[in-house]
């Protein structure tokens, strides 16, 4: 593969690879190694239909079907859309749907509130706003942890952090955070540090969903969480992706924080997103709280 850096601290742009041609025996071993070592991969100019999206996701592991998780039974999987498009145009810029999109503009890691966290997000652009905006930004919690101030490291090294979906939604709107779908998951504890089973490097598992550090008062714990996220996402540590249709961005949920950026909500923007769940081979035991 021919690659170039995505950001000085993390990530690769992968050139001259057609994701339609990737299989378990062809290019996948190289791509998975790049994923483990660099945490984020960008592919441009892809013909990336839903079938290819599902195929690439299946190589990473079990596809995350939140509806099935919530109901406790097998249900058909529809590829989630991060979108303001509706059947009648675009959603109300002041409505709860748009507010939920704005909650994704807080720095977060997907699925830390689920029974099994996510390993990867595979995101592709379907519709981009004509006037720009709507970028997706990434920052490495592997790099962030390696450079975190000693006072924060001392607290977080052996910490257990609690996660709740409504915590991030409450920050945008109390009405949004009170919706039943935002409160259907029990609070979830994970160890703060996730060692990569391939490279041995530690990363910080943290998100806007994080609301408490076990053994510390709520206000103090939230302040420490906010400071740690702020350290990982200093401007010089962030990669901001300007979407074009045909781009595919893949990142390691164990080691990357991400957020969206605003756009003119009178214009449509749609991304397709598939997350895959972590397995034991991905180091789940290292963050599970027993």
C-alpha positions in Angstrom: 0.0 0.0 0.0 1.0 3.6 -0.7 0.3 5.8 2.3 0.9 9.3 3.6 0.3 10.9 7.1 -3.2 12.0 8.0 -1.9 14.0 11.0 1.6 14.3 12.5 0.5 12.3 15.6 -1.8 9.6 14.1 -3.6 8.3 11.0 -2.8 7.4 7.4 -4.2 8.4 4.1 -4.3 5.2 2.1 -3.8 5.7 -1.7 -4.6 3.5 -4.6 -6.7 1.0 -2.7 -10.2 0.2 -4.0 -12.2 -1.0 -0.9 -14.4 -3.1 -3.2 -11.4 -5.3 -3.8 -10.5 -5.8 -0.2 -11.1 -9.3 1.2 -9.9 -11.4 4.2 -7.0 -12.6 2.1 -6.4 -9.5 -0.1 -5.2 -6.3 1.5 -7.1 -6.8 4.7 -4.1 -7.9 6.8 -2.2 -4.8 5.8 -5.2 -2.5 6.5 -5.8 -4.1 9.9 -2.2 -3.6 10.9 -2.3 0.0 9.8 -5.5 0.4 11.8 -3.9 -1.0 14.9 -0.7 1.1 14.6 -2.1 4.4 13.3 -5.7 4.5 14.7 -7.3 6.2 11.7 -7.4 5.5 7.9 -8.7 7.8 5.1 -9.6 6.5 1.7 -10.7 8.9 -1.0 -12.6 8.6 -4.3 -14.3 5.3 -3.3 -17.3 3.7 -5.0 -18.6 2.7 -1.6 -22.1 1.4 -1.7 -24.0 -0.2 1.2 -22.8 -3.7 0.2 -19.2 -2.7 0.3 -19.8 -0.8 3.5 -21.2 -3.9 5.2 -18.4 -6.1 3.7 -15.6 -3.9 5.2 -17.4 -3.7 8.5 -17.8 -7.5 8.7 -14.0 -7.9 8.4 -13.6 -5.9 11.6 -16.0 -7.9 13.6 -19.6 -8.1 14.8 -21.7 -5.2 13.4 -23.2 -3.1 16.2 -27.0 -3.3 15.9 -28.3 -1.0 18.7 -31.9 -1.8 18.0 -31.3 -5.5 18.6 -29.2 -4.8 21.7 -32.0 -2.6 23.1 -34.7 -5.2 22.4 -32.6 -8.2 23.4 -33.4 -10.2 20.2 -32.3 -10.4 16.6 -33.6 -7.6 14.4 -32.8 -6.5 10.8 -29.9 -4.1 10.6 -30.3 -0.8 8.7 -27.1 1.2 8.2 -27.4 4.2 10.5 -27.4 7.7 8.9 -26.0 10.8 10.5 -28.3 13.1 8.7 -30.6 16.1 8.8 -32.5 14.8 5.7 -36.2 13.8 6.1 -38.8 12.7 3.6 -39.9 16.3 3.4 -36.6 18.0 3.1 -34.4 18.8 6.1 -35.2 18.7 9.8 -36.2 21.7 11.8 -33.0 23.5 12.8 -34.4 24.1 16.3 -36.0 20.6 16.6 -34.8 17.7 18.7 -33.4 15.8 15.8 -31.1 18.6 14.9 -30.2 19.0 18.6 -29.2 15.3 18.7 -26.9 16.0 15.7 -25.4 18.9 17.7 -24.7 16.5 20.6 -22.4 14.7 18.2 -20.4 17.9 18.1 -19.2 17.2 21.6 -15.9 15.2 21.7 -17.0 11.6 22.2 -16.2 7.9 21.6 -19.1 5.9 20.2 -20.9 3.3 22.3 -19.2 3.6 25.6 -22.7 3.5 27.2 -23.5 0.1 25.5 -22.9 -3.3 27.1 -20.2 -3.8 24.5 -18.2 -0.8 23.3 -17.3 -0.1 19.7 -14.0 -1.1 18.1 -14.4 0.9 14.9 -16.5 3.4 13.1 -16.6 3.3 9.3 -18.0 6.5 8.0 -18.7 7.7 4.5 -20.2 10.8 3.0 -23.5 10.5 0.9 -24.5 14.1 0.8 -22.4 17.1 1.7 -23.6 20.7 2.2 -22.9 22.9 -0.8 -21.7 25.8 1.4 -19.3 23.7 3.4 -19.0 22.9 7.0 -20.0 19.6 8.6 -16.4 18.5 9.0 -15.6 15.4 11.2 -12.7 16.0 13.6 -10.5 13.4 15.2 -8.0 13.4 18.0 -5.8 10.6 19.4 -6.3 9.6 23.1 -3.1 7.4 22.6 -1.1 10.5 22.0 -3.1 12.4 24.6 -2.4 9.8 27.2 1.3 9.8 26.4 1.5 13.6 27.0 -1.1 14.1 29.7 -0.1 16.2 32.7 1.2 14.1 35.7 -1.6 15.3 38.0 -4.3 13.9 35.6 -2.3 10.8 34.9 -2.1 10.0 38.6 -5.9 10.1 39.0 -6.8 8.3 35.7 -4.1 5.6 35.6 -6.2 3.1 37.6 -9.6 4.9 37.4 -13.0 3.5 36.5 -15.1 5.9 34.5 -18.9 5.7 34.3 -20.7 6.5 31.0 -24.3 7.5 30.2 -25.8 8.5 26.9 -28.1 11.1 28.4 -25.1 12.9 29.9 -24.0 14.1 26.5 -27.5 14.9 25.4 -28.3 16.9 28.6 -25.4 19.2 27.8 -27.2 20.2 24.6 -30.8 20.1 25.8 -32.5 18.8 29.0 -35.5 17.9 26.8 -33.3 15.9 24.4 -31.6 14.1 27.3 -35.0 13.2 28.8 -36.2 11.2 25.7 -36.7 7.5 26.5 -34.2 6.4 23.8 -31.5 8.5 25.5 -32.1 6.8 28.9 -32.7 3.2 27.9 -29.2 2.0 28.7 -28.0 1.5 32.3 -25.0 3.5 33.4 -21.8 1.7 32.2 -18.4 1.5 33.9 -15.1 1.0 32.0 -11.5 1.2 33.0 -10.0 4.4 31.9 -6.9 3.0 30.2 -7.1 0.6 27.2 -3.9 -1.1 26.2 -3.7 -2.0 22.5 -3.3 -5.8 22.3 -1.1 -5.5 19.2 1.2 -2.6 19.9 1.0 -2.5 23.7 0.3 1.2 23.7 -2.2 2.7 26.2 -5.0 5.0 25.2 -7.6 6.8 27.3 -11.2 5.6 27.0 -13.2 8.8 27.6 -16.2 10.6 26.0 -18.8 13.3 26.4 -20.9 10.4 27.7 -18.4 10.1 30.7 -20.1 11.6 33.8 -18.2 10.2 36.8 -15.0 8.7 38.1 -15.5 6.0 40.7 -14.5 7.1 44.2 -14.5 10.8 43.4 -17.3 13.3 43.8 -19.4 14.0 40.7 -18.4 17.6 40.2 -14.7 16.9 40.7 -14.8 13.8 38.5 -16.6 15.7 35.7 -14.0 18.4 35.9 -11.2 15.9 35.6 -12.9 14.2 32.6 -13.3 17.6 30.9 -9.7 18.5 31.5 -8.5 15.2 30.1 -10.6 15.6 27.0 -9.4 19.2 26.6 -5.8 18.0 26.7 -6.4 15.3 24.1 -8.1 17.7 21.8 -5.9 20.8 21.8 -6.0 22.5 18.4 -2.6 21.2 17.3 -3.7 17.6 18.1 -6.9 17.6 15.9 -7.4 16.4 12.3 -10.4 18.1 10.7 -11.8 16.3 7.7 -13.5 18.2 4.9 -16.0 15.7 3.4 -16.3 14.9 -0.3 -18.7 12.2 -1.6 -16.6 9.1 -2.0 -14.5 9.6 1.2 -14.3 6.8 3.7 -12.9 7.5 7.1 -12.2 4.7 9.5 -11.0 5.1 13.1 -10.2 3.1 16.2 -12.8 3.8 18.9 -10.4 2.5 21.5 -7.9 5.3 20.7 -9.7 8.2 18.9 -12.1 10.9 20.1 -14.2 12.5 17.4 -16.9 15.2 16.9 -18.9 16.8 14.0 -18.9 20.4 13.1 -21.9 22.6 12.3 -23.1 23.5 8.9 -26.0 25.5 7.4 -28.9 23.3 8.6 -31.1 24.5 5.7 -28.8 22.3 3.5 -28.7 18.5 3.6 -25.8 16.6 5.0 -25.9 12.8 5.2 -23.1 10.4 6.4 -23.5 6.6 6.6 -22.0 5.0 9.7 -21.3 1.4 10.7 -19.8 0.6 14.1 -18.4 -2.8 15.0 -18.3 -4.2 18.5 -15.2 -5.1 20.3 -14.3 -8.7 20.8 -12.0 -10.4 23.3 -9.3 -10.4 20.7 -9.5 -6.5 20.6 -8.7 -6.3 24.3 -12.1 -6.1 25.9 -11.0 -7.8 29.1 -8.5 -5.0 29.7 -11.3 -2.4 30.1 -14.1 -4.6 31.5 -14.9 -4.0 35.1 -15.4 -7.3 36.9 
